Amino acid sequence: MTPQTAPAARALEHPERAAIRLEGVLHALSDPMRLHVVRTLAAAETELACSDVELPVSKSTTTHHFRVLREAGVIEQTYRGTSKMSGLRREDLDALFPGLLATVLVAADGQCERIHPGTTAAR
């Protein structure tokens, strides 16, 4: 197979910054599993493989949650070999909705601490 006939790298669709909508972001963040993903990515401060984010749901449901976050513009996903890497679109979200992500993360930490004392840092 020559470079001209090789299959294109798998690319995932992401909304352009200007197309990210507040209601879509809020919807994506409203689910506890998706909020857990965002908190995990924020704590890591780097991209993570989807398999590195543990969710107590099936693989297909995990895929759905990541897709909702990606399509809302909350995360960016890229393939690296056989791994699908995910990272927060912090720069885009901060430019469009200043303080929103930081406020949601602080509120989620506070909620976690109220419900499960001593677990905030674990995310």
C-alpha angles and dihedrals in degrees: 000000000000124000089256093056099036114114114261116258112267107265127189123213118246128178117252113249092255091054096056109111127204093226091053092050092047091048091050091049094047095078116084093222093050091045088053089053091051092047091049092050091046091051092049092051088204140065117290133196111251088241089060091065108078116212125174092231137086122283091251091052090048089052089051092053092050090048092052090051092047095047091049090053096245095117137023121219130197134173118242108182106306094339126092106215122206131196136169118261088223095152093052094044093047091050093049101035108020112212096000098113094042091049093048091049093050091047091048090050090051092049092048090051092050093049099036109021114213097021103091095101093049093062 
